[in-house]
Amino acid sequence: MSSVPSSPSSSSRPAATGIPPIGRFRRLVATRHGGAWLALSFALGIGFATRVALLLKSAEEVSWNYSLLASFVWGGLFDAAAALCWILPLTVLLTLLPARVFAWHAARVLAHVGLFAIAYVLLFGAVAEWVFWDEFGVRFNFIAVDYLVYTTEVIGNIRESYPMPAIYGGLGVIAVLIYGLLARTGVAGHWLKGSASPERRWRSLAGWVLATLVLSVGLRESFIPNFANNYNRELAKDGLWSLFAAFWANQLDYERFYPTMPNEAAFNRVRMMLAEDGSKPLTSDPHDLLRLVQHAGPEQRLNVIQVTIESLSADFLSHFNRASKLMPNLEQIATKSLVFDQFYATGTRTDRGMEALTLSVPPTPGRSLVKRPHNEHLFTLGSVFRSRGYETSFIYGGFGYFDNMNYFFGENGYRVLDRTKVPKDDITFANAWGACDEDLFRWTLREADRNHAAGKPFFHFVMTTSNHRPFTFPDGKIDLPSKTSGRAGGVKYTDYAVGELLRVAATKPWFKNTIFVFVGDHCASSAGKTELPVENYHIPLIVYAPGGQIPAGVVHALTSQVDYAPTLLGLLRWTYPSRFYGRDVMAQSNDVKGRVFIGNYQKLGLLRDGRLAVLKPVRQSATMTYDRTTHAMKRSAADESLTDDTIAYYQTASWLFKQGNQRELSAAELSRYGPVSSRPVASRE
């Protein structure tokens, strides 16, 4: 901050070393830009207090070592950089205002109100950071960016989750106390009485501009050391700075930011890995992964209702966590189902789960494909079902414009049914995120009845909302109260609704000819001590066939959400042309290693055989060892083969979507390649 000049009041002032700190600060404030210095002190003080509060909140997770000191040093730099950016307009205004303005009583009152407002807004930002940290364990990131876009749901969620009038009032009291202490020191009065010549004002402004440019241009979050504990690294950030950094990097170009290899080598490597399931290439184009996936035996034309459950961590089921008693209905279903007990989400958001479950692709850096432009007419699980004459639907309890869901599914051939498409009297209970899961499942049953009456098989992608803050649901359904029981109540109510769905579905003529899939979109918590905490991607996948077409059992193979679509189609014994990155886990031989794709909006990972390769911007990579039992993760020597595989997967996925090569098959291609169920298929043991 030495580049911001302090304007001396006279050339005869005593040397700085002889002035107490409070005196030196008063001399800084007693100038035209004194208000900017006060705003900066507010920002640095509240930023420091916020960091201390978050540290204490996460006392059990952080590493109490010297890296915490580095966290606070880096954090102070980012606090200063963020503050200088938003203070700069104030410094320009103070430079331009003529001296006579400060003699007006109204202007002086307005100045006091402005300083109070700055303190209040900074305090409000600190509380917002606390709430965000409580939910996600990180400073503001790309999730916060999305929340700024979808204000209806987010503001409604906040109002329903927190006592906002009390919070507003409490912040007002604290802001009054802070400003009262400031007023007692007389510092604000020193500013309003201070003066400076136009020349001095412009020189001071140049100092503010220079300091802002040096810090804002010279600082990058990538400069923060890679502490062993990610909580320590998050503490080194500033919330406002991180918010704008996430906005700027909401979509990252893979070729620009990540490690690469020649495209031909990447595609050759991926084709070899995808061929491990016995699939055969269908094109000579070196940049097309189109291949024929074959299965022996007659195809099963079963209906599919895929229930994608919001924030469904594996730990919520006693199958994975004996201490949990939250989901008795789903537990009972699991005993009669095919359960995948090493199944992992690709990301930490609903749109990431939709991307993987629908498109069967690795998570791309930045925004998910669900929200990117040019995401129409893609090769999806739905397009495979439609090639067999199925009706495909996306059914959601909330407003489907959120996260661009309605557009994505609608432009990829799904019939869309959300909260806006049903009569108001068809919603018995709703909160900011959507209608309760019972209502959603009633709409789903009605869609299934409609399809069955028309003689059409169906595939429904159903997305729940009740297991989401504010965790409110209809009273009297479970033994936990709405809202005050928190996440536990949301989980248990969703389980109750699942039980009701199956109870009513069992009375339908299509019931025994239907597969019910229960799968999580992502875990309830994504925060962890490592950059990609693998255990926080572990979700359940349960495939229930009440007609017995799919035998019950447990699959222990390491499996990713990208493997869901080909595995489901394999269970149906379909032979079809595919552009999926996933593979049929049930068909792969024992010598094929399972692998999992996980990522967030910047880090991209591939877990295989106890080792995790991580790709990071800018063109960085690392290899970690991971123990699935203890969840311990340690940095290890580079695994070149694993790293090259990781690069090949992510690089080719990025290239294909950028070039538009992941499109659904045309009618001519379908007639040439499929449906191909009548072709002879060699039996695979």
C-alpha positions in Angstrom: 0.0 0.0 0.0 3.1 2.3 0.0 2.2 3.4 -3.5 -0.9 5.3 -2.2 0.5 8.7 -1.2 -0.5 10.4 2.0 -0.9 14.0 1.4 1.0 16.1 4.0 -0.9 19.0 5.5 2.2 21.2 5.4 5.8 21.1 4.5 6.8 21.7 8.1 5.1 18.6 9.7 7.3 16.5 12.0 9.0 13.4 10.8 6.7 10.3 10.6 8.8 8.4 13.0 7.9 10.9 15.7 4.2 10.6 15.3 2.1 7.9 17.0 0.3 5.5 14.6 -3.1 7.1 15.4 -1.6 10.5 14.7 -0.2 9.4 11.4 -3.6 7.9 10.4 -5.3 11.1 11.3 -2.9 13.0 9.1 -3.8 10.6 6.3 -7.5 11.1 6.9 -7.3 14.9 7.1 -7.0 15.2 3.3 -9.5 15.2 0.5 -9.1 11.4 0.1 -9.5 10.7 3.8 -12.9 9.1 3.1 -11.2 6.5 0.9 -8.6 5.8 3.7 -11.5 5.2 6.1 -13.3 2.9 3.6 -10.0 1.0 3.2 -9.6 0.6 6.9 -13.1 -0.7 7.2 -12.5 -3.2 4.5 -9.2 -4.5 5.9 -10.5 -4.7 9.4 -13.7 -6.5 8.5 -11.8 -8.7 6.1 -9.4 -9.7 8.9 -12.3 -10.3 11.3 -14.1 -12.5 8.7 -11.0 -14.6 8.2 -10.6 -15.1 12.0 -14.3 -16.1 12.2 -14.0 -18.6 9.4 -10.8 -20.0 11.0 -12.6 -20.6 14.3 -15.6 -22.1 12.6 -13.4 -24.6 10.8 -11.0 -25.1 13.7 -11.2 -28.9 13.5 -10.5 -29.0 9.7 -7.7 -26.5 9.3 -4.0 -27.3 9.8 -2.7 -25.3 12.7 0.8 -24.6 11.4 2.8 -21.9 9.8 0.7 -22.0 6.6 -2.0 -20.2 8.6 0.3 -17.2 8.9 0.8 -17.3 5.1 -3.0 -17.5 4.7 -3.5 -14.3 6.6 -0.6 -12.5 4.7 -2.1 -13.6 1.3 -5.6 -12.8 2.6 -4.6 -9.3 3.5 -3.2 -8.7 0.0 -6.4 -9.9 -1.6 -8.5 -7.9 0.8 -6.6 -4.8 -0.1 -6.8 -5.5 -3.8 -10.5 -6.1 -3.7 -11.1 -3.0 -1.6 -8.9 -0.8 -3.8 -11.0 -1.8 -6.8 -14.3 -0.8 -5.4 -12.9 2.3 -3.6 -11.4 3.7 -6.8 -14.6 5.3 -8.0 -14.8 7.1 -4.6 -11.3 8.4 -5.0 -12.1 9.8 -8.5 -15.3 11.5 -7.1 -13.4 13.0 -4.2 -10.7 14.3 -6.6 -13.3 16.0 -8.8 -15.5 17.6 -6.2 -14.8 21.3 -5.5 -13.8 22.3 -2.0 -16.9 24.3 -1.4 -19.0 21.1 -1.5 -17.6 20.0 1.8 -18.8 23.3 3.4 -22.4 22.3 2.8 -24.2 20.7 5.7 -26.1 18.3 3.5 -22.9 17.1 1.9 -21.3 16.5 5.3 -24.4 14.5 6.4 -24.3 12.6 3.2 -20.6 11.8 3.8 -21.4 10.4 7.2 -24.3 8.3 5.8 -22.0 7.0 3.1 -19.3 5.8 5.5 -22.0 4.1 7.6 -23.4 2.5 4.5 -20.0 1.2 3.6 -19.6 -0.4 7.0 -23.0 -1.9 6.8 -22.5 -3.4 3.3 -19.1 -4.8 4.4 -20.6 -6.4 7.4 -23.4 -7.9 5.3 -20.8 -9.3 2.9 -19.0 -10.9 5.9 -22.3 -12.6 7.0 -22.9 -13.8 3.5 -19.4 -15.3 3.4 -20.1 -17.0 6.7 -23.3 -18.6 5.3 -21.6 -19.6 2.1 -18.7 -21.2 4.0 -21.2 -23.0 6.3 -22.8 -24.5 3.2 -19.8 -25.2 1.0 -16.6 -24.9 3.1 -15.1 -22.4 0.6 -15.0 -18.6 -0.1 -17.3 -17.3 -2.8 -16.8 -19.2 -6.1 -18.6 -20.1 -9.3 -21.6 -21.3 -7.3 -22.0 -17.8 -5.9 -21.8 -16.5 -9.5 -24.7 -18.7 -10.5 -26.6 -17.6 -7.4 -26.4 -14.0 -8.5 -28.0 -15.0 -11.8 -30.9 -17.0 -10.4 -32.0 -14.4 -7.8 -35.6 -15.6 -7.4 -34.6 -19.0 -6.0 -31.7 -17.8 -4.1 -33.3 -14.8 -2.4 -36.4 -17.0 -1.6 -34.1 -19.7 -0.2 -32.3 -17.2 2.0 -35.6 -15.7 3.3 -37.0 -19.2 4.1 -33.7 -20.4 5.7 -32.6 -17.6 7.9 -34.2 -14.9 10.2 -33.4 -12.1 7.8 -35.1 -9.2 9.8 -33.1 -10.1 12.9 -29.9 -10.4 10.8 -30.6 -7.0 9.1 -31.2 -5.4 12.5 -28.2 -7.0 14.1 -25.9 -5.8 11.4 -27.4 -2.3 11.8 -26.6 -2.4 15.5 -23.0 -3.5 14.9 -22.5 -0.9 12.1 -23.8 1.8 14.5 -21.3 0.7 17.2 -18.4 0.7 14.7 -19.4 4.1 13.4 -20.0 5.4 17.0 -16.4 4.4 17.9 -15.1 6.1 14.8 -17.1 9.3 15.6 -15.7 9.4 19.2 -12.2 9.5 17.8 -13.1 12.5 15.6 -11.4 10.9 12.6 -14.4 11.4 10.3 -14.5 15.1 11.2 -10.8 15.4 10.4 -11.6 14.2 6.9 -14.4 16.6 6.3 -12.3 19.5 7.5 -9.2 18.5 5.5 -8.3 20.2 2.3 -5.8 19.9 -0.5 -4.9 21.8 -3.6 -6.0 20.5 -7.0 -2.5 19.5 -7.8 -2.1 17.5 -4.6 -5.5 15.8 -5.2 -4.5 14.7 -8.6 -1.2 13.4 -7.4 -2.9 11.5 -4.7 -5.4 10.0 -7.2 -2.5 8.8 -9.3 -1.2 7.0 -6.3 -4.5 5.3 -5.7 -4.8 4.3 -9.3 -1.2 3.0 -9.4 -1.8 0.9 -6.2 -5.1 -0.5 -7.6 -3.4 -1.5 -10.9 -0.4 -3.1 -9.2 -2.5 -5.3 -6.9 -5.4 -6.0 -9.2 -3.3 -6.8 -12.2 -0.4 -8.4 -10.4 -2.4 -10.7 -8.1 -3.8 -14.1 -9.1 -5.4 -16.7 -6.9 -3.1 -19.2 -8.6 -0.2 -17.5 -6.8 -1.5 -18.8 -3.4 0.7 -21.7 -2.4 -0.8 -25.2 -2.7 -1.1 -25.8 1.0 -1.5 -29.4 2.1 -4.8 -28.5 3.6 -7.3 -26.8 1.2 -9.1 -25.1 4.1 -5.9 -23.1 4.8 -5.8 -22.1 1.1 -9.4 -21.0 1.1 -8.7 -18.8 4.1 -6.1 -17.0 2.0 -8.7 -15.7 -0.4 -11.0 -12.7 -0.3 -14.7 -13.3 -0.9 -15.3 -10.4 -3.3 -12.1 -11.0 -5.2 -12.9 -14.7 -5.5 -16.4 -13.9 -6.7 -15.2 -11.9 -9.6 -12.3 -14.3 -10.3 -14.9 -17.1 -10.6 -17.1 -15.0 -12.9 -14.1 -14.3 -15.1 -13.1 -18.0 -15.2 -16.6 -19.4 -15.5 -15.7 -21.1 -18.7 -12.0 -22.1 -19.2 -10.6 -23.0 -22.5 -8.9 -26.4 -22.0 -6.2 -25.9 -24.7 -5.2 -22.6 -23.2 -5.0 -23.5 -19.5 -4.4 -27.2 -19.1 -1.7 -29.7 -20.0 -2.1 -31.0 -23.6 -0.7 -33.5 -26.0 -1.1 -33.8 -29.8 -4.7 -34.3 -30.7 -4.0 -37.4 -32.8 -2.2 -39.0 -29.8 -5.0 -38.0 -27.4 -7.8 -39.5 -29.6 -5.7 -42.7 -30.2 -5.3 -43.1 -26.5 -9.0 -42.6 -25.7 -10.1 -45.0 -28.5 -7.9 -47.7 -27.1 -9.3 -47.2 -23.6 -12.9 -47.1 -24.8 -12.3 -50.3 -26.8 -11.7 -52.2 -23.6 -15.4 -53.0 -23.5 -15.2 -54.7 -26.8 -16.9 -51.9 -28.8 -16.0 -51.5 -32.5 -15.2 -48.2 -34.3 -17.9 -47.1 -36.8 -16.0 -44.4 -38.6 -12.6 -43.7 -40.1 -12.7 -40.1 -38.8 -9.7 -39.9 -36.4 -11.5 -37.2 -34.4 -14.8 -39.1 -33.9 -15.3 -41.7 -31.1 -18.5 -43.2 -32.7 -18.4 -46.9 -32.1 -20.8 -49.9 -31.9 -21.5 -51.2 -28.5 -22.8 -54.8 -28.6 -24.6 -57.0 -26.2 -25.8 -60.6 -26.6 -29.3 -61.8 -26.0 -32.7 -60.3 -26.8 -33.2 -56.7 -25.9 -35.4 -55.7 -23.0 -37.8 -52.9 -23.8 -38.4 -51.8 -20.2 -39.7 -48.4 -19.1 -37.2 -46.5 -17.0 -37.9 -43.9 -14.3 -34.6 -42.4 -13.2 -35.0 -40.5 -9.9 -32.1 -38.2 -9.5 -32.0 -37.1 -5.9 -30.7 -33.7 -4.8 -27.5 -33.9 -2.7 -27.7 -37.7 -2.0 -24.5 -38.6 -0.3 -23.7 -42.3 0.1 -23.4 -41.7 3.8 -27.2 -41.1 4.1 -27.8 -44.8 3.6 -27.0 -47.4 6.2 -25.7 -49.6 3.4 -22.7 -47.3 3.4 -22.9 -45.8 6.9 -24.4 -48.1 9.5 -25.1 -45.1 11.8 -27.5 -43.6 9.4 -31.3 -44.3 9.8 -32.5 -41.6 7.5 -33.6 -43.6 4.5 -35.4 -46.8 5.5 -37.5 -46.9 2.3 -34.5 -46.7 0.0 -32.6 -49.2 2.2 -35.5 -51.7 1.8 -35.5 -51.1 -2.0 -31.7 -51.6 -2.1 -32.1 -55.2 -0.7 -34.1 -56.0 -3.9 -31.9 -54.0 -6.3 -28.6 -53.9 -8.1 -26.5 -51.6 -5.9 -23.2 -50.0 -7.1 -21.3 -49.3 -3.9 -18.3 -47.5 -5.4 -20.2 -45.0 -7.6 -18.9 -41.4 -7.8 -20.3 -38.1 -9.0 -18.3 -36.1 -11.5 -18.9 -32.8 -9.8 -20.4 -30.8 -6.9 -23.4 -29.3 -8.6 -26.7 -30.5 -10.0 -25.9 -29.4 -13.5 -22.7 -31.5 -13.4 -24.7 -34.6 -12.4 -27.1 -33.9 -15.2 -24.2 -33.5 -17.7 -22.6 -36.8 -16.7 -25.8 -38.9 -16.4 -27.2 -37.6 -19.7 -24.2 -37.1 -21.9 -21.7 -39.6 -20.4 -18.8 -37.2 -20.6 -16.0 -36.1 -18.3 -16.6 -32.7 -16.5 -15.4 -29.9 -18.6 -13.5 -27.0 -16.9 -15.5 -23.9 -16.1 -19.3 -24.1 -16.8 -21.0 -27.4 -17.3 -22.3 -28.2 -20.8 -25.9 -27.8 -19.5 -25.3 -24.1 -19.2 -23.0 -23.5 -22.2 -24.2 -22.1 -25.5 -24.5 -24.5 -28.5 -25.5 -27.4 -26.4 -28.5 -28.5 -28.6 -29.0 -31.8 -30.4 -26.3 -33.7 -28.6 -25.8 -37.4 -28.3 -27.6 -38.3 -25.1 -29.0 -41.2 -23.2 -32.4 -39.8 -24.3 -31.5 -39.9 -27.9 -30.6 -43.6 -27.7 -34.0 -44.3 -26.1 -35.8 -42.3 -28.7 -34.1 -44.3 -31.4 -36.1 -47.2 -30.0 -39.4 -45.4 -30.1 -39.4 -44.3 -26.4 -41.0 -41.1 -25.0 -38.4 -39.2 -23.1 -39.2 -36.6 -20.4 -37.5 -34.3 -18.0 -39.6 -33.8 -14.9 -38.5 -31.2 -12.3 -40.2 -29.8 -9.2 -38.8 -26.3 -9.5 -38.5 -23.7 -12.1 -36.5 -25.3 -14.9 -35.0 -22.1 -16.2 -32.6 -22.4 -13.2 -29.2 -23.6 -14.4 -30.6 -23.6 -18.0 -32.2 -27.0 -17.4 -35.4 -26.6 -19.4 -33.5 -25.3 -22.5 -30.9 -28.1 -22.3 -33.4 -30.9 -22.0 -35.9 -29.3 -24.3 -33.3 -28.7 -27.1 -32.1 -32.3 -26.7 -35.5 -33.9 -27.4 -37.0 -34.3 -23.9 -40.5 -33.3 -23.1 -40.1 -30.8 -20.2 -42.4 -30.7 -17.3 -41.6 -28.3 -14.4 -43.4 -26.3 -11.8 -44.6 -23.8 -14.5 -46.3 -26.6 -16.5 -48.8 -27.7 -13.8 -51.9 -26.0 -12.4 -51.3 -24.2 -9.1 -53.8 -26.4 -7.3 -51.6 -29.4 -8.3 -48.9 -28.1 -5.9 -49.7 -29.0 -2.3 -46.5 -27.7 -0.8 -43.6 -25.7 -2.2 -40.6 -23.6 -1.1 -38.1 -21.4 -3.0 -36.6 -24.4 -4.8 -39.7 -26.1 -5.9 -42.7 -28.3 -5.2 -42.3 -31.0 -2.6 -41.1 -34.4 -3.8 -44.5 -36.0 -3.3 -46.0 -33.6 -5.8 -43.1 -34.2 -8.2 -43.6 -38.0 -8.0 -47.4 -37.6 -8.6 -46.6 -35.7 -11.8 -44.2 -38.5 -12.8 -46.8 -41.2 -12.2 -49.3 -39.2 -14.3 -46.7 -38.9 -17.2 -46.1 -42.6 -17.0 -49.8 -43.3 -17.2 -50.1 -41.1 -20.2 -47.3 -42.8 -22.0 -48.6 -46.2 -21.2 -52.1 -45.3 -22.4 -50.6 -44.2 -25.7 -48.8 -47.5 -26.0 -45.3 -45.9 -25.8 -42.4 -47.1 -23.6 -40.9 -44.2 -21.6 -37.7 -42.9 -20.1 -38.2 -40.2 -17.4 -35.4 -38.1 -16.0 -36.9 -37.0 -12.6 -35.0 -34.3 -10.5 -36.0 -33.8 -6.9 -35.6 -30.6 -4.8 -36.7 -31.3 -1.2 -33.2 -32.3 0.1 -32.1 -28.7 -0.3 -31.9 -25.8 2.1 -34.3 -24.5 3.6 -35.2 -28.2 4.1 -38.9 -27.5 4.4 -41.6 -30.1 3.6 -45.2 -30.9 4.4 -45.9 -31.4 8.1 -46.9 -34.8 9.6 -45.1 -37.0 7.0 -42.0 -38.0 9.0 -41.0 -37.9 12.6 -38.7 -34.9 12.1 -40.0 -31.3 11.9 -39.8 -29.2 8.8 -37.0 -26.7 8.5 -35.6 -26.9 12.1 -34.4 -30.5 11.6 -32.1 -29.3 8.7 -30.5 -31.7 6.2 -31.7 -34.7 8.2 -35.3 -33.8 7.7 -34.8 -33.1 4.0 -33.2 -36.5 3.5 -35.8 -38.4 5.5 -38.7 -36.6 3.8 -37.3 -37.4 0.3 -37.1 -41.1 1.4 -40.7 -41.0 2.6 -41.7 -39.6 -0.8 -39.8 -42.4 -2.6 -41.7 -44.9 -0.5 -45.0 -43.3 -1.6 -43.9 -43.3 -5.2 -43.2 -47.0 -5.3 -46.4 -47.8 -3.2 -48.6 -46.1 -5.7 -46.6 -47.2 -8.8 -47.1 -50.8 -7.6 -50.8 -50.4 -8.4 -50.1 -49.5 -12.1 -50.2 -51.9 -15.0 -46.8 -50.8 -16.2 -45.1 -51.3 -12.8 -43.4 -54.7 -13.4 -42.2 -53.7 -16.8 -40.4 -50.7 -15.4 -36.9 -50.1 -14.0 -36.6 -47.6 -11.2 -33.2 -46.0 -10.9 -32.2 -44.0 -7.7 -29.0 -41.9 -8.1 -27.5 -38.8 -6.5 -26.6 -35.8 -8.5 -23.8 -34.9 -6.1 -22.9 -35.1 -2.5 -24.4 -32.9 0.2 -21.0 -31.5 1.0 -18.1 -30.8 -1.3 -15.6 -29.2 1.2 -12.5 -31.1 2.2 -8.9 -30.7 3.2 -7.7 -31.7 -0.3 -8.5 -29.9 -3.6 -10.6 -32.9 -4.8 -11.7 -34.8 -1.7 -12.7 -38.1 -3.3 -14.9 -39.2 -0.4 -17.2 -36.1 -1.0 -18.0 -37.4 -4.5 -19.3 -40.8 -3.3 -23.0 -41.2 -4.1 -25.4 -44.2 -4.4 -26.7 -45.9 -7.6 -29.6 -48.3 -7.1 -31.3 -50.1 -10.0 -34.6 -51.7 -9.0 -36.5 -53.9 -11.4 -39.7 -55.1 -9.6 -40.4 -57.5 -12.4 -37.1 -59.3 -11.7 -35.5 -58.6 -15.1 -32.4 -57.3 -13.4 -31.2 -59.6 -10.5 -30.4 -58.0 -7.2 -26.7 -57.8 -6.1 -23.8 -55.5 -5.3 -21.3 -54.2 -7.8 -18.0 -53.3 -6.2 -16.3 -52.0 -9.3 -15.1 -48.4 -9.3 -17.7 -46.6 -11.3 -18.4 -43.0 -12.3 -21.6 -41.1 -13.3 -20.3 -41.2 -16.9 -20.6 -45.0 -16.8 -24.3 -44.8 -15.9 -25.8 -44.5 -19.4 -23.8 -47.4 -21.0 -24.3 -49.6 -18.0 -28.1 -49.0 -18.0 -28.2 -49.8 -21.7 -26.1 -52.9 -21.1 -28.6 -54.1 -18.5 -31.2 -53.8 -21.1 -28.9 -55.8 -23.5 -29.1 -53.1 -26.2 -26.7 -53.0 -29.1 -26.4 -49.4 -30.3 -24.0 -46.8 -31.8 -22.4 -44.7 -29.1 -20.4 -41.5 -28.5 -20.4 -42.0 -24.7 -17.2 -41.7 -22.8 -18.5 -44.1 -20.2 -18.5 -47.9 -20.4 -20.7 -50.7 -19.4 -19.3 -51.7 -16.0 -21.1 -55.0 -16.0 -19.5 -56.1 -19.3 -15.9 -55.1 -18.7 -13.5 -57.9 -17.9 -11.8 -58.3 -14.5 -8.5 -57.0 -15.8 -10.0 -53.7 -16.8 -9.4 -51.2 -14.0 -12.3 -49.1 -12.9 -11.8 -45.4 -13.0 -13.6 -42.3 -11.8 -13.8 -38.7 -13.2 -14.1 -36.0 -10.6 -13.7 -32.3 -10.8 -14.7 -28.8 -9.8 -14.8 -25.8 -12.1 -11.0 -25.6 -12.2 -9.5 -28.9 -11.1 -10.0 -32.1 -13.2 -9.2 -35.5 -11.9 -9.0 -39.2 -12.8 -9.0 -41.8 -10.1 -7.7 -45.3 -10.9 -6.1 -48.0 -8.9 -5.7 -45.9 -5.8 -4.0 -43.0 -7.6 -5.5 -39.7 -8.5 -4.2 -37.6 -11.3 -5.2 -33.9 -11.1 -5.0 -31.3 -13.9 -4.8 -27.7 -12.9 -4.5 -24.4 -14.6 -2.1 -23.1 -15.8 -0.8 -26.3 -17.4 -0.1 -28.0 -14.1 -0.6 -31.6 -13.0 -0.1 -33.6 -9.9 -0.4 -37.2 -8.8 -1.9 -38.3 -5.4 -2.3 -41.6 -3.7 -5.8 -42.3 -2.2 -6.9 -44.8 0.4 -10.6 -45.6 0.0 -10.8 -46.8 3.5 -9.2 -44.0 5.4 -9.6 -41.3 2.7 -6.0 -40.4 3.2 -4.5 -38.6 0.2 -0.8 -37.9 -0.2 1.3 -36.3 -2.9 3.3 -38.9 -4.8 5.7 -39.2 -7.7 4.2 -38.4 -11.1 2.5 -41.3 -12.8 3.0 -40.5 -16.5 0.7 -43.1 -17.8 -2.2 -42.0 -15.6 -1.5 -38.4 -16.3 -1.5 -38.9 -20.0 -4.7 -40.8 -19.8 -6.3 -38.0 -17.9 -5.1 -35.4 -20.4 -6.4 -37.5 -23.3 -9.9 -37.9 -21.8 -10.4 -34.2 -20.9 -8.6 -32.8 -24.0 -10.7 -34.8 -26.5 -13.9 -34.1 -24.7 -13.2 -30.4 -24.8 -12.2 -30.6 -28.5 -15.3 -32.6 -29.5 -17.8 -30.2 -28.0 -15.9 -27.1 -29.3 -16.0 -28.6 -32.8 -19.7 -29.8 -32.5 -18.7 -33.5 -33.0 -20.8 -34.8 -30.1 -24.1 -34.4 -32.0 -26.9 -36.9 -31.9 -27.1 -39.3 -34.9 -29.2 -38.3 -37.9 -32.0 -40.4 -39.3 -29.7 -41.5 -42.1 -27.0 -42.5 -39.6 -29.5 -44.4 -37.5 -30.7 -46.3 -40.5 -27.1 -47.2 -41.2 -25.9 -48.0 -37.7 -29.0 -48.7 -35.6 -31.2 -49.8 -34.1 -29.1 -52.8 -34.7 -30.7 -55.3 -32.4 -31.3 -57.7 -35.2 -27.6 -58.0 -36.0 -25.9 -61.2 -34.8 -23.8 -60.4 -31.7 -21.1 -62.7 -30.4 -21.6 -63.8 -26.9 -19.2 -62.3 -24.4 -18.3 -64.2 -21.3 
